[in-house]
Amino acid sequence: MLLGALGLAPEVRPVDIDESPLADETPEGMARRLAEEKAMASAVHADEVVLTADTMVAFDGHLLGKPTDDADAKRMLRMLSGVQHEVWTAFCVRNVERHEVHAVRTLVRFRDLTDAEIDAYVATGEPADKAGSYGIQGGGGALVADAQGSYPNVVGLPVGEVLQVLASFGVQP
């Protein structure tokens, strides 16, 4: 969606990799590793450039993945209420000759949330497939007091940084 808005027409080709965290892996390190593993698992033909990415939400050094159920989503949202957390998106750009991995951090601070607000947001179903149990581009945006850094990074792809790297690979929107 983000790349399409810029005039690029990417072909989506999912890959199957193990996304389990490694012992003592930082959120940035995990995002970088997964973005690179996805790129290396992707077939690349002579005239292609592959872009892969992975986004991690972290609070106090702990990864906040996708919730297992509504109760888990509520737990995460209560944890994030009124505090700042990190969103890391790493991306890898690859062709047949080389690859580059980059990571971007955005700091997001939630408003103080009431239990009623959390319950209502979780009832929308939006948190179910979102790291950290929220989507800033949807209803979860109302939970956010402020963000420092790249907004599209929180959506899932730091577009400005990605475009710079794609240009070095000869890809222009």
N, C-alpha and C positions, 0 to 999 in steps of 0.2 A: 504494500500500500504506500509506504513512504517513498520508495524508489519510483513507483508508478506515477506519483504526483510530480516527479521531476522529469518525466518523459522517458524513463528507462522502462524496459519491458522484460524483467527477469523471468527466467524459467525456474520454477520451484522443483527441486529434486531432493526430497528428504533422504537422509542417510540414517542408518541404525548404528549408534555407538552407545557404549555404557556411560551414562551420565552420573554415575555414583561419585560422590566426593572422595578424594584421597585423604589419608590421615594428615592432619595439620595443614591442609590446603587452605589458602586464603581465598576470599571471594574473588579477588582480582585474578589470582592464579588459576582458580577453577574455570572462570569465564574464558581466560586465555587458552587454557588447555583444551576445553571443549570446542571453542571456535576453530582451533588448529586441527584437532582430531576430525571434526566434521569436514574441513577442507581437504584433509589428506584422504578421507574416505570417499570423496567425490571424484568421479571420473572427470578428467579434463582433456578436451581435445585441443588440437594445435591452435585453433583460432578463438578459444574460449577463455574467459576470465570467470573464476568462481568466487563468490562472496558468501561467507558463512558467518554466523554470529551467535552469541549466547549471552543472556542477561541474568545477573544475579542480584538479589536484594539481600542486604545484610544489615543487621543491627547488633552493635556491641560485639562484632567479630563473628556472629553466628549467621549462617545462611538461612534465609527464609524462602523456601521453595514454594511450590504450588500446594495449597491446603489439601489435606486428605478428606476433609468433610466440612460441613458448615461450622461445627464446633471448633475445628482447627483454624478456620478462617477468622472466626471471632477472636480466638486467642491471639492470633498474629496482629489483628487490627487493634486490639486492646494494648498489646505490647508497643505498637508504633504510635499510639495516641499521645499527642503533645510532644513528641521527641523527633530528633533528626536521625535519619538512616541513610545508608549508601545504596546507590544503584550503580552497578558495574555492567557495562556491556563491552565485550571484547568481540572483535571481528577479525577475520582473516581473508585476505585477498590472495588469490593463487592463479597462476597460469602454468604452462608446462615448464617454464624456466625458473620461476622463483615464487616465493610466497612471503607475505608480511603479516604480522599479527600486531594489533594495537588494542589498547583498552582505554575506556573513557569512564570517569566517575562523575556522578551527579549526586549532590546532597539534597535530600528531600525531607521536609519537616511537616508532619501532620498537625492539624489543629487538635485541641483537646476534644475528643469525641465522646459523646454520650453512648450509653448502652443502646438506647433506642435508635440512634443514628447507625451504629454498627449493625444491629439486627436488621434494620431496613435495607442497608446496603447489601448485606449477605443474602437477604431474601430475593434480591434481583438476580442472583445466580452469577453475576459478573466475576466475583472473586474466585470461582471454582477452578479456573485454568490459568490463574495469574500468579507469578512469583510474588511473594509478599502479600498475597490476597487482595491486590487492588490493581486497577487499570487507570492510570492517570488520564488517558485519552477518553475515558468513558465517565461513568458516574463516580469513579474513584477520584476524579479530579477535584470534587467538592470536599474531599477529606484533607487536601493539601493546603497548608498555610503558605509555604514558599518552597522554591527549588533554586539551588545554586548550581549552575552549569547547564548542560545541554538538555532541553526538554525532550527532543526526539530520542535521546539516549534512554530516558525513562520509558518511553513508548516501546523501545526495543532496538533502535538503531541510531547511532550518532551520525546523522546524515552528513553534516558538514565535514567531519573527519573522514567519513567513508568516501565522499566525493573527491577529496584531495588524494587519497590513496588510489582510487580507481583511475584518476587522471594520470597518475604515474605509470599505470598499466595500459594507458591509451584508451580508456573508456571515458566518454564525455556524454552528459545528458543532452 
